[in-house]
Amino acid sequence: MVRTDVTFPSAGLNLAGHLYTPDDGAVGPRPAIVVGHPGSGVKEQTAALYALRLAEQGFVALAFDAAYQGESEGEPRGLEDPAHRVEDIKAAVSFLTTRDEVDADRVGALGICASGGYALAATASDHRIKAVATVSATDIARQFREGADGTQDPAVFQDMLTAASAARTAEARGEGVQTFPLFPDTAEQARALGGRHAVEGWEYYCSDRAQHSRSAKAFTWSSIDRMACFDAFRFAQLIAPRPLLMIAGREAVTSWMSVEAFQNARVPKELHWIDGASHVDLYDKEPYVGLAVEKLTGFFRQA
């Protein structure tokens, strides 16, 4: 496998990516996969792991940083803009279609966590994406509106919208970009706030397990009102007749979102469960990642 540092434009901003290409001596263009990272993640984390593993199976795979995050351009830093995240995936597809080593008629998309939702939205409106798969898919807007488990008091998000409105006013008055932290200081605080799911996220992003210096630890408050009316699953039915694969862990508190998206989609579609896995387990833990990659490999080869 060969990893190449690349850049490509997305709505006026240059995105940074890592292009993984098999080094097996085969000649001719190959099927390719765009791999999107979770919310707050960067290309060097779980996106890199899946891209590398898929390249080992013969695919060209592109992991990249979303606009405003990681090594990609965009100010303010830490902006999570759903519309731009969808555009980023389409821009990544555009980049792949220009590469000699890529079969432009066999480009797929893989979204992990928040990118699972974004990948569905991008595929619904971009027919160049011939197949789409997700791992631990979430609609990040739903997660903020309803909570990771879907049971959040609606008043919580209303309070966040109030804070986002106040932040926009503060910025207009010259008080600088207003942000909020994504993680507490300790695993104990994370557990108190959100139980197992929250502490697993903290361990992934804030401990030696997988933390990265460029991974976002805060979002801008303007991200919140941009998410408010976004619905990643609304047009999932437009993906058909292109195939859809959704992979979720049996123990994931977020799995209800994969189920909801799957119900909105039309055949051909498959919801594949991995026993014993939580949401974050599928980011980097074995045997769960290996099982997911095996399923993804068969799916994209047949697409």
N, C-alpha and C positions, 0 to 999 in steps of 0.2 A: 504494500500500500504506500502511496505517495501523498503527502499532505502539502498543498500549495496555499499560501496566503493570497487572498483575492479581495478586490473591492468592486462594487457595482452600485449604480444609482437607484434610488427609490424616492420618487416625488421630490427631487431636488437635493437629496442628502446622499452622501456616499456611505454605503454599508460595508462593514468588514466581515469577511467570511473565511472559512477554512474549507477548501475543496479536497475531498478524499477520493483518490483514484486508484483502482486496483493495479498492481504491478505484477501481473501474471503472464505477460507476454502476448496476450490476446490482441488481435488486430480488429479495428473497426469501432464504430460508435456503440455505446452501451446505454442501457436504461439508466435513468438518473432519479435521485430522490432529494427533494428539498426537506431539510430537517429543522424545525422551529423549536426554540428553547422555551421553557416555562416562564411565567411571569416572574420578574426579578432576576432570572438566570442569565447566563452568558454562554456563548458558543463552546467554551472550553469545558463545560460541565456535562450534563446528561446528553445534550445534543451531540457533543463530540463523541461520546461513548457509542451512541446509536449509529452515528454516521460512520465511525470507524468499523463497527461490526458489520454494517451493511456493505461497506466497501470490500471487506474481506469475503463477502458473498458474491462479489462481481459487479456491484452497482457503483456508479459515480454518485457521491453523496456530498451535499453542501450544507454545512452548519454555519449559521451567521448570527451576528448580533442585531437585534432590532434597532431601529432608529431611536436616538436619544439615550441609548444604553450601550454598555460594553465599549468596544473600540469604534463603534459607528458614530457618524456625525449626528448633530442635533442638539439644540438648546431649547428649553432647560433640560439639564440632565435628570434622568429619572422620570421623564414623562411617559406614561403608559396610555397611548392613544390607539384605541381599537381600530379605527379606520386606517391609520397608518400601519398598524401591525398587519392588517390584511393586505395592504398595498405592498408591504415588504415581501410577503410570500410571493405575490405576483411578480415583483421585481426580481426575486431570486429565480423564478421560472424563466423570465426573460433572459437573465444572464446565462443560465444553463443552455438555452436554445442557441446561443452564439458559440458554444464550445464544440470543437471538432470531435472530442471524445464522447460526446453525448448524442444519443438518438433523440432528436427533438420530438418525435412522435411517441416516446415512451418516458415521459417525465411524470413522476408521482410526488405526492406530498405526505410528509409525516409530521404530525403535530403532537408535542408532549405537553401535558397540563394545559396552560392557557393557550399555547399554540395549537392544541387540539381543536379548540373552538375557532380560532382564527383560520386554521387550515380548512375547516368545513365551510366557513364563509367565503374564503378565497376560491375554493373548488367549485362552489355553487355557481359562481359567476365567471369562471375562467376555464374554458373548455380545453385549454392546453394541458391542464392537469388531468391525466388519464386515470388515476386511481388515488384514493386518499385513505390514510390510516391514522389512527390516534392511539396514544398510550396515556392512560390516566387523564382523559380529556376533561377539561373544565371550560365553561364560559366564565371568564374572569368577571364579567359584569354581573352575572347571576351570583357568583361567589360573594361579591361585595354587597349586592342587594339582599341576598337571602342566607348567606353564611355557607361555609363549606359543606355542612350537612343539610342545608335547606330549611333549617328551623329558626333562623335568626328573626328577632322582633323587627318588624318593618321600621320602627322608630329609630333603630340604629343607623340605617342608611339615610333616613331623613336628617338626622343630626349631622351626618357626614356631608350631605349636600349643603346644609347651612354653613358648615365650616369651609367648604369649597367656595361658596359664594363670598364669604368674608375674606378668604385668601385672595380671590380675584380683585376685590376692592383694595386690599393692602398692597398688592402688586401695582395696581394702577396709581397708587399714591407714592410709589417709589420705594416701597419697603422691601423689595427683593422677592425672589422666588420663595414661595411658601411650600414646605414639604411636611410629610408625616412619616414616622418610622414604620417599617414593615415587620420588624422583629423586636421582641423584648430583649433585655440584657442577658438573661439566663434561661436555661432549659426549664428550671423550676417555674419561672414566671410564665413561660410559654405553656407549660402544662396547666397552670392555674387558669390561663386565659382561654385555652382551646383544646385541652386534653391531648390524647395521643397524636392526632393529626398535627396539631400546632408544634408539639415538641419534636416530632420527626422532621418537620420543615425547618425548625431552628437548628437541629443537628446537621441537616444537610447544608444549609446556607451559612451557618455561623460557627461551625466547629471544623476540626481538621478533616472530617469525613469528606467534604467537597467544597469548602468555602473558597471563594476567589475574590481577589482584590477589586475586580471590576463588577462583580455581581451587585445589583442595586440593593441597598439596605433601606432606601426611602423612595417614595413616590411623591411627585408634585400633587398638591391638592387639586390642581386643574385636571388631573387624571380622573378624579371621581365624577365630575359632571360630564366628562366625555364618555364615561362608561354607562352613565345612568340609563340611557335609552338604547344601548347596544344589545343586540340579541344574536349571538353566534349561531343559534340553532334554527332560527326562524325559517330559513329557506333551504334547509337540508334536503328537502325533496327535490331540489333542482340538481343535485349531484347525479342522480340516476339518469341514464343507464350505466354510468361509470361506477365501478365497484367501490364499496366502503367497508373498511374493517375498523372496528373499535375494540381496543384491548383495555380491560379494567381489572383491578385486583378485587378479589372477593371481600377483602377486609377494608377496602377504601371507603371512607366516609363520603367521598365525592362521587361514588359510582352512580348515584341517582342522576347525575348530569349526563353520563354516557347513555344511560337508559332513556332519558328524555330525548336526547339527540337522535338516538337509534329509532325511537318511535316516530320521530318527525321525518325520517329518511324513507326512501323507497328502495325496493330491491333493484340490483343485487346488494345485499348488506349482510354483515355478520358481526355479532357482539360476542367477543371471545373473553372468557373469564380465566384468570390465573389464580388458582387456589392458594390461600395463605398470604397473598401479597396485599400490602396497603398501597395507598396512593404513592407515597414517596419511595417505597421499596422498589417500585418499577423504574426509578431514576437510575439506580446503580447497584442494586443488590442481586446476587446470585442465590438460587437458580432462576430468579424471576426474569432478569434481563435476558438471559439465554433463551428462556421459553418464549419471551416476546419476540426476540430477533428471529427465532426459528419460524414463528407464525408469520412475521412480516416478510421474511424472505420468500416463503411460498406464495404469499399474497401478491407481492410486487412482480414476481416472476411470471405469474399467470395473467397479470393485468395487460 
